[in-house]
Amino acid sequence: MVFGFGMPSVLGIDIGTTSIKMVELQQEKGRIKLKNYGEYIPPSSKRELLPVESGFVSFFEEGIATIIKEIIREAKIKTKDLVLSLPVFSSFFTLIELPLMEPKEIPAAIRFQAYQYIPVPIEEVVLNWVIIEEREALLENKIQVLLVAVPKDIIEKYIKIAKILGCNLKSLEIESFAEARALAREGGPILIVNIGGRTTNITIVDNDFVRLCHNLDVSSFDLTNALSKRMNISFERAEEIRKTKGLLKETDTLVTPILVPVIDKIIFGVEEGINAYLSKNPQKKIQKIILSGGVANMPGLTDYFTSRLAIKVERANPFSEILYPPVLHETLEAIGPSFSVAVGLALREFLEKK
């Protein structure tokens, strides 16, 4: 779902709750090539310095812009055209059905329906929508519309960041839509689980359309915090244990029992999302689950999801169809799950040109 401000750019910037990531792409001989990337992750003791919190967006635009400028300087990124991500938790999603009608009648019908689904005054949000052409709906003389609304004050914050940077803001895109572009290249339905620093996003994608977006208040922070409290160790030490030991059976028997209840909360949310989708699409079947976010690299996590859900599970690899120097292969394999949104933001611009 894109809120457009011009032609495509080559720099995607993902402003997350605990980090900022950016990817610069360019097109060369019909292929998309990685030109550069950069990242800012504050120490765990200073993560309040990146104040994009779950449930709301509250930050000083100048502070975020300063961090982005530093990443751009260190990575030697030259482009001035960019796309910024909008957090899922600041947006409203709903899938609605309308009677089959003339295209020119659709905008007015959608705005009329929006009053029933958007929990804030329509005058305070920017509306966007995508018409999903489902065969079954068309046979019943209906059209399906994915309706998205973002508060105007949120959009204004991101526009201000671009102005402070002195860059050309080409578009804003909700992170789940960008990530879907980077990861769900097959027909689907495919479910993406992005376990972030403060929230977990669940997205179902089918035939290039986002069909469901759901946000959970469970995150990597909860995993690390559980280890820290139960093992009476520092947050930094707990994070190291989570990243290196995870759910491996041969590791410390204390670790897995602490992590599993938190992971099960995420799995319960995944099951709820699957059930909600299949209840409206009983003829469908989730083909696979893709784990993204830094937690996707946690040892044993993919196997645990597979055993619990009985669905094929894999780690996100947004760079799989992008050209890059072979020397970067190992690095990009490792950081890929964390860069899915940034890749999708930049990738969208090139795909739009085709």
C-alpha positions in Angstrom: 0.0 0.0 0.0 1.7 3.2 -1.2 1.1 6.8 -0.5 2.8 8.3 -3.5 4.8 11.5 -3.8 6.4 11.0 -7.3 8.4 8.6 -9.4 10.3 5.7 -7.9 13.5 6.0 -5.9 16.5 3.8 -5.2 16.8 4.3 -1.4 14.5 2.4 1.0 14.7 3.4 4.6 13.0 1.3 7.3 12.6 3.3 10.5 11.9 0.5 13.1 11.2 0.5 16.8 14.8 -0.3 17.7 16.8 0.3 14.6 17.0 2.1 11.3 18.0 0.2 8.1 18.4 1.4 4.5 19.1 -0.3 1.2 20.1 1.5 -2.0 19.3 -0.3 -5.3 19.9 0.5 -8.9 19.0 -1.1 -12.2 21.7 -2.4 -14.5 21.0 -4.3 -17.8 17.5 -5.2 -16.8 18.6 -6.6 -13.4 18.3 -5.0 -10.0 21.6 -4.5 -8.2 22.6 -3.8 -4.6 24.5 -0.5 -4.5 24.7 0.0 -0.8 23.2 -0.6 2.6 23.5 0.7 6.1 22.1 0.2 9.6 21.9 1.9 13.0 21.3 -0.2 16.1 21.7 1.6 19.4 23.1 -0.2 22.4 20.4 -2.0 24.3 20.9 0.4 27.2 20.2 3.3 24.9 17.3 2.1 22.8 15.1 4.8 24.2 17.1 7.1 21.9 15.1 5.7 19.0 11.6 6.4 20.3 9.3 4.8 17.8 7.2 2.8 20.2 4.6 0.1 19.6 1.1 1.4 19.5 2.0 4.9 18.5 4.6 7.0 16.8 6.2 9.6 19.1 9.6 11.0 18.1 11.6 14.1 17.4 11.9 14.2 13.6 15.3 16.0 14.0 16.7 13.2 16.0 15.7 10.5 13.5 17.0 12.7 10.6 20.3 13.1 12.4 20.7 9.3 12.7 19.8 8.8 9.0 22.2 11.4 7.9 25.0 9.6 9.8 24.1 6.2 8.2 24.1 7.9 4.8 27.5 9.5 5.5 29.1 6.3 6.7 27.7 4.2 3.9 28.6 6.9 1.3 25.1 6.9 -0.2 24.7 9.5 -2.8 21.0 9.4 -4.0 18.6 12.0 -2.7 15.5 10.0 -3.7 14.0 7.8 -1.0 11.0 5.8 0.3 10.2 5.6 4.0 8.4 2.9 5.8 5.3 3.5 7.9 4.8 1.2 10.9 2.0 -1.3 10.9 0.8 -0.3 14.3 0.1 3.3 13.2 -2.2 2.1 10.4 -5.7 0.7 10.1 -6.5 -2.2 7.8 -9.7 -3.9 6.7 -10.9 -6.0 3.8 -14.3 -4.9 2.5 -16.7 -6.1 -0.2 -18.6 -3.8 -2.5 -21.2 -4.5 -5.2 -19.8 -4.6 -8.6 -19.8 -1.1 -10.0 -18.3 1.3 -12.5 -14.7 2.2 -11.7 -15.6 5.9 -11.4 -18.1 5.0 -8.6 -15.6 3.1 -6.5 -13.8 6.0 -4.6 -17.1 7.5 -3.3 -18.3 4.1 -2.2 -15.1 3.3 -0.4 -15.1 6.6 1.4 -18.7 6.0 2.5 -17.8 2.5 3.8 -14.7 3.7 5.5 -16.7 5.5 8.2 -17.8 2.1 9.4 -14.4 0.6 9.7 -11.9 3.4 10.6 -11.9 4.1 14.4 -10.9 7.7 14.0 -12.5 10.6 12.1 -12.0 10.2 8.3 -10.9 13.8 8.1 -7.9 12.9 10.2 -6.5 10.1 8.0 -5.2 9.6 4.5 -7.1 6.8 2.8 -5.7 4.4 0.3 -7.0 1.1 -1.1 -6.3 -1.8 -3.5 -8.9 -3.6 -5.5 -8.4 -7.3 -5.2 -9.8 -9.3 -8.1 -10.9 -12.6 -6.6 -12.7 -14.9 -9.1 -15.2 -16.0 -6.4 -16.2 -12.5 -5.6 -16.6 -11.5 -9.2 -18.8 -14.4 -9.8 -21.1 -13.1 -7.1 -21.0 -9.6 -8.6 -18.8 -8.2 -5.9 -15.4 -6.6 -5.6 -13.0 -7.0 -2.7 -11.1 -3.9 -1.5 -8.2 -3.7 0.9 -8.7 -0.4 2.7 -5.9 1.3 4.6 -5.8 4.5 6.6 -2.9 6.3 8.2 -3.3 9.3 10.5 -2.3 12.6 8.8 -0.2 13.6 11.7 1.9 10.4 11.3 2.4 11.1 7.6 3.4 14.7 8.3 6.2 13.5 10.7 7.8 11.4 8.0 7.4 14.1 5.4 9.3 16.4 7.8 12.1 13.9 8.2 12.6 13.9 4.4 12.6 17.7 4.4 15.2 17.9 7.2 17.4 15.4 5.2 17.1 17.6 2.1 15.9 14.5 0.2 13.1 13.9 -2.3 10.4 11.8 -0.6 9.0 9.6 -3.4 6.5 7.7 -1.3 5.6 6.3 2.0 4.7 2.6 2.3 3.4 0.5 5.2 6.2 -1.9 6.1 4.1 -5.1 5.7 3.4 -4.2 2.0 7.1 -3.5 1.4 8.1 -6.7 3.0 5.6 -8.7 1.1 7.1 -7.4 -2.2 10.6 -8.5 -1.1 9.6 -11.9 0.1 6.4 -13.3 -1.3 7.4 -13.7 -4.9 5.4 -16.9 -5.4 1.7 -17.3 -5.8 0.8 -18.1 -2.2 -0.9 -17.8 0.1 2.3 -17.1 2.1 2.4 -16.0 5.7 5.2 -13.6 6.8 6.1 -13.4 10.5 8.3 -10.3 11.3 9.4 -10.5 14.9 10.7 -7.0 15.6 12.2 -5.2 18.5 8.9 -4.2 20.1 6.1 -5.8 18.0 5.5 -8.8 15.7 3.8 -8.3 12.4 1.8 -11.1 10.7 1.0 -10.7 7.0 -0.7 -13.0 4.6 0.0 -12.5 0.9 -1.7 -14.2 -2.0 -1.1 -13.5 -5.7 0.8 -10.3 -4.9 -1.9 -8.9 -2.7 -1.7 -8.4 1.0 -4.8 -10.1 2.4 -4.3 -9.8 6.1 -2.2 -7.7 8.5 -2.1 -8.3 12.2 0.1 -6.8 14.9 1.1 -8.6 18.1 2.5 -7.0 21.3 5.2 -9.7 21.5 8.8 -9.2 20.3 12.5 -9.9 20.6 12.5 -7.7 23.6 10.2 -10.0 25.4 12.4 -13.0 24.6 15.5 -11.3 25.9 13.8 -9.8 28.9 12.4 -13.2 29.9 15.9 -14.7 29.9 17.3 -11.7 31.8 14.8 -11.9 34.6 14.6 -15.7 35.0 18.4 -16.2 34.8 19.2 -13.1 36.8 21.6 -11.8 34.2 22.1 -8.5 32.4 20.0 -7.7 29.3 23.1 -7.7 27.2 24.2 -11.1 28.3 20.6 -12.5 27.9 20.5 -11.1 24.3 23.8 -12.9 23.5 22.4 -16.2 24.9 19.2 -15.7 22.8 21.2 -15.1 19.6 23.7 -18.0 20.1 21.8 -20.7 22.0 18.2 -20.1 21.2 16.1 -23.3 21.0 18.9 -25.7 20.2 18.3 -29.0 22.1 22.0 -29.5 23.0 22.3 -26.1 24.7 21.6 -25.1 28.3 18.4 -26.8 29.4 17.3 -23.6 31.2 17.1 -21.5 28.0 14.5 -23.3 25.9 11.8 -23.5 28.7 12.1 -19.8 29.2 11.9 -18.9 25.5 9.1 -21.3 24.5 6.2 -19.6 26.3 7.0 -16.2 24.6 7.4 -17.9 21.2 4.1 -19.7 21.7 2.4 -16.4 22.1 3.6 -15.5 18.6 2.6 -18.9 17.3 -0.9 -18.5 18.8 -1.2 -15.1 17.0 -0.1 -16.8 13.7 -2.7 -19.5 14.2 -5.4 -16.9 14.8 -4.3 -15.1 11.6 -4.4 -18.3 9.6 -7.8 -19.3 11.0 -9.2 -15.8 10.3 -8.0 -15.9 6.7 -9.1 -19.5 6.0 -12.6 -18.9 7.5 -13.2 -16.4 4.6 -11.2 -18.4 2.1 -11.9 -22.1 2.9 -10.5 -23.2 -0.5 -7.1 -21.9 0.3 -4.1 -23.4 2.1 -1.1 -21.5 3.5 1.8 -22.7 1.4 4.7 -21.6 3.6 5.7 -19.3 6.4 8.6 -16.9 6.2 10.3 -15.7 9.3 11.8 -12.2 9.2 13.3 -9.7 11.6 16.5 -10.4 13.6 15.0 -13.2 15.6 14.6 -15.2 12.4 18.3 -16.1 12.9 17.8 -17.6 16.4 19.0 -21.2 16.4 16.2 -23.7 16.4 13.4 -21.2 15.7 12.6 -22.4 12.2 12.4 -26.0 13.3 10.2 -25.1 16.3 7.7 -23.2 14.1 7.6 -26.2 11.6 6.9 -28.7 14.4 4.2 -26.6 15.9 2.4 -25.5 12.7 3.1 -28.4 10.3 3.7 -25.9 7.5 6.9 -25.3 5.6 9.0 -22.6 7.4 12.0 -20.7 6.1 14.1 -17.7 6.9 13.6 -14.5 4.9 16.1 -13.8 2.1 15.1 -10.5 0.4 18.4 -10.4 -1.5 17.9 -13.7 -3.3 16.9 -12.1 -6.7 19.2 -9.1 -6.4 22.7 -8.8 -7.9 25.6 -8.3 -5.4 29.3 -9.1 -5.2 29.9 -12.7 -4.2 32.0 -11.6 -1.3 28.9 -10.2 0.4 26.9 -13.5 0.2 27.5 -14.7 3.7 26.9 -11.3 5.2 23.6 -10.7 3.3 22.4 -14.2 4.2 22.9 -13.3 7.8 21.3 -9.8 7.8 18.7 -10.6 5.2 15.8 -11.2 7.6 16.4 -7.8 9.2 16.5 -5.9 5.9 13.4 -7.3 4.2 11.4 -4.1 4.6 14.2 -1.8 3.4 14.7 -4.0 0.4 11.0 -4.0 -0.4 10.8 -0.2 -0.2 13.5 0.3 -2.8 12.5 -2.7 -4.9 9.0 -1.3 -5.3 10.3 1.6 -7.3 12.0 -0.6 -9.9 9.1 -3.0 -10.2 6.8 0.0 -10.8 9.0 1.0 -13.8 8.7 -2.4 -15.5 
